Structure formats: C-alpha cells, structure tokens
C-alpha cells in the first residue's frame, strides 16, 4: 500500500478552460447590427411604393439612389464630398492636437488646470451659431473660418477625456512604478498614457461626431463646395431627393468614422481585456 506524501496534494487541480468561441460568432453579430438599418430602408421603400409616403415629403430610397448616381456621374457629388472631407480632416488634426496637448498639460499639472480649465469650459459653453458672426469678422468667408469651427468642436471632447483619463489612472499602478524605480518619463510612457488611452479614444469617437456637426454649420457660410452647401442649395430649389441624400451621406460618414475609432481601439488597446481582438464596444 502506498501513501501520498504530506507535502503533495492527493488531487491535482486541473486548470479550467474557457469554452471555445463559436465559429463565425463575430460575423453573426456584425450581420445582426446591420439588420435594423436594412429593415428600416426596406420598410421605407415599401411604404413609398404603396403610396403611404409622398415623394415630395420623403422620397423613396430608390429615388434617392438614382439622384446619387446622377450626381456621381456628373462629378458634382465627389467634388462636394471631397471638400467636406478635407475640411473635416484639417479641423480634426488641428483641434485634436491642441485638445490632446492641453489635456495632458492640465491632467498632470494643477497649476495648468487653474490657468486654463475654467476658460476652456467657458468657451465650450458657447453655441456654434453664436460664434458665426465673430468667425466671419475674424476670418471672412474663406476656408480658415470653417476649419476653425471644426477645430473648436473637436478640441473639447478630446481635452476633457484626456484629462479624465489621466486623473483616473489607478493609484496602485503609480505606487508600483515608484517601487520599481521608474523615472517620471517612464511612468508617463508605460503607466499613465496607456491607462488613460481608453478615455482618450472615447474622446476621439465623440469628436469625430461633433466635427461633422460643426462642419454643417460652417458650410452655411458663403461657399460653393461641400455637403452642407449642397443641402442648403437643394433647400432653395425644394430638391427633397438631394436633401435626403445629404442626410444619408452624413449617416454613412458617421458610421465609417465610428468604425475607424473602434479599429483604433482594437489596435492600441490590444492589451486591455475589454478591447481585445473581436471585443465589441
């Protein structure tokens, strides 16, 4: 007869394994996320064909698609879309850089918070429409005024979320950095900025949406190019098809921008369990 030794457990615990993910599970979720928009389009088309909706009030999706194809063939739609995308990209780059820089400065320094934060919050509370007359006085009606409004809209979400992310870093991680003897620069690079990155990227997602809201307002200034101008011009001539088309274009751009932000989250936060590959925001 043999006996188990006193220093060895009689039963060895086996590591538990998580259930394997179902094949194609993520693809099914992606397909499911598109079912509701497609169902709305189908219901919209059926209602229009049945005469439940007037074409003058809300044109059918097929009619809007025909209008889009006509504007694409004439080159008008690509020109307007390109002008809007350039303004949005320039404004996002400028406003995002300034917002991130101010957010890092205020997040690390109480003195910087006392100097800048209250003024930034006061400016943030001013509606864009109230700024339009002043923007026209400052910049006239050229491109700089439009880019300024977009930059201003982008700045605030990135600034606020950057400050919030830095302030919410786990103090235990900072204590660990001190115990490990990390320098200030290493602590910022390896602990604080990675810990703040989820909040910063949330600010990026919000700013991508506010950039287009500001651009719509900016393109009401004297201009001859842009999706906002296309919508305003269509309103003057009661071209409902074109107005609905511009709304759908903004919706598609919004989905594309949000998908880009989610892709950045998966790439930059691959170490985070909530943002691992295939995780859904």
N, C-alpha and C positions, 0 to 999 in steps of 0.2 A: 504494500500500500504506500502510495506517495502522498506527500502533504505539500500544499502551497507554502512557499516561504512567507515569512511575516512581512517582508518589505515589498512584496509583489502582490497586487490585487488579483483575486481569483478570476475576475471577469474583466476583460479589457474592453473599455468603451470604444465603440466604433464611431468615427466622425459621421455626423449626419450629412446627407447630401440633399441639396435643394432639388425640387422637381424640375426636370428639364423644361425649358420653354417650348411651347407648342410651335411646330414649324409654321412659318408664314404668319405668326401672330401679329407682328408689327404691320405687315402688309394689310392684314384684315382691318386693323384699327385705322390705317391711313385711308382705306377704301370707305370705311364707315364714316369718317369725318367729312367725306365729300357727298354722302348720300343726301343729307338735308339740303345743301345748296342746289344740288341737281334736281331734287324733288320740287323745290320752290320754282326753279326755272320751268320744269315740266308743267306744274300747275298753272303758272303764269301763261305759258304758251296755249294750253288747253282752254283757259278762261278767255283769252283773246280770240281764239278761233271760234269759240262758242258765242261770242258777242257779249260776254259779261263785262268786258272792259272796252272802253272806247279807245281807238287808236290815237286820238288826239290827246287823251289824258295820259295813257300809259301804253306805248307801242309794244307789240309782241317781241319776244326775244329774236325771232326770225327776222323781223323788220329791222331791229337794231343791228343784227349781224350783217344784213345787207348794206346798211348805212356805213358800218365799219369797213367792210370790204371796198366800198366805193371810195371812202376817204383814204384808205391804204393805197389803192391803185392810183389815185391822183397825187399821192405823196404828201397830202395835207396832214394826215394824222401822224405819220412818222416825224414830220418837222415839229409839230406841236409837242408831241411826246418827248422828243429829244431835248427841246428847250426846257421843258419842265424837269426832266431828269438831271440835266446839267445844273440847274438852279438848286435843286434839292441836294445833289451831291456836294456842291460847293458850300452851301449853307451848313450841311451836316458836318463836313470836315472842319469848318471854322468854329461853329458853335460847340461841336463835340470836344475839340481840342481845348478850347477855353474853359468849358464846363468841367472837364476832367482835371485840368490843371488847378483851377480854383477849388475843386472838391478835395484834391489831395492836400493842397495847402491848408484849407480850413479844417480838414479831418485830422491833421497832425498838430495844428497849432491853435491854441485858444486865443492867442493874440490876433491871428489872422481871422478867426471867427468874429472877434469883437470888431475888427476893422471892416470886414466885407459882408458878413452874412446878412445883417439887417438891411443893408442897401439892396442886396440881391433879392431878398424876399419882397421888398417894396416894389422893385421893378417887375418881379414875377406877377404881382397882383394887378398890373396894368393890362387891360384888354388890348388885343392887337388892333382892333378897329380904332381905339382911341389914339394909337400911335401913328396911324396912317398920315394925318396932316403934317405931323412933325417929320416923319420919314421923307415925305415929299419935299419939305423945306430943306432938309439936310442933303438928300441925295438926288433930288429931282425925280424923274420917272425912268431912269436908266436901270441897268441890271443890279447895280450896287445896292439900291434900296430893297429890292426883292430878296437878294441874298442876305441882307442884314436882318430882315424879318424872320427868315428861316433859321438863321444862326441863333437869333434870340430865342426862338421856340425850342430849339434843340438843346441849348445851353442848360436850361433849368432842370429837366429830368435827369440828365447825366450828373450835374452838380449835386443835386440832393441825394441821389442814390450812391454816389461815390462817398460823400461824407457819411451817410448812414452805414455803408458797408465797412468803412474804416473804423467807425466808432463801435460797431457790433462784433469785432473780432474777439474770439474767446480769450479772456484774460489768462486762462490756464496755458494757452499756446504762447502767450507773451512771457509768462513765467518760465516755460520750458526753454524758450530762446535765451533767456538770461542764464538759466542753469547750464545750457550748452555753450555759453560764452559767445553767442553770435554777436557780431557787430551791429550797429544801428542799420547800416545799409543792407546787410544780410537779413536782418529781421524784417525789414520792409519788403525785400525781394522774395523771401522764402515763406514768410508767415502772413504779413499784413495784406499785401496786394492779392495773393491767392485767396485768402479768406474773404476779402471784400469783393472778389470778382463776381460771384452770383448777383450781388446787389448792383454792381456796375453794369452788368449785362441786362439786368432788368431795366435800368435807366436807358440803355441803348434801345430796347424794344419800345419803350414809351416815346422816346424822342423820334424814332422812325415814323410813328403815327402823327405826332404833333408837327413834324416837319411838313407833311402834306397839308395839314390843316392851315398852317401859316402860309404855305405856298398858294393855296386857293385865294386867300385874302390878298396876298402880294400881287397875284396876277390880275386883280381887278384894277390895278394902276394902269396907266396908259402903256399898253403893249400890244404887239401884233402876233406874238407867239406864245404858246403854252396851252395846256389843257384847260386852265381856268379861263383864259381868253376865249377858247373855243366854246366853252359853256356859256359865257356871257354873250358872245356873238350869236349863238343859237337862240338864246332867250329873246334877243331883239327881234328875230325873224320867226319866232314861235316854232322852231325846229325841235319838236319834242324828242324825235329819234336821236338827235345829236346830244341833247341834254342827258338823256338816259344813258347813252354810250359813254359820256364822260364820267358819270357816276359809277358805271361798271368798271371803267378803267381805273378809277381810284380804288375800288374794292380789290381788283386784281393786284394792283401795285401794293396795297396794304398786306395782302396775303403773302406776296413774294417777299416783302421786307421782313415780315414776321418769320417766314421760313428761313431767311438768311440769318436772323438773330438766333433762332433755335439751332441752326447749324454751328454758329459760333459758340454757343453754349456747350454743345456736344464736343467740340474740338478743344476749347480752352478749359473745360471743366470735366475732362475725362476721368480725373482722379476722384471726383465727387460722386458718391453713390446715387444721389438724386439726379445726376446729369450724365450717367453712364450711357454708353452707346445703346441706342434703342429706347432710352427713357423718354417718357412723354412729359412735356412741361405742363 
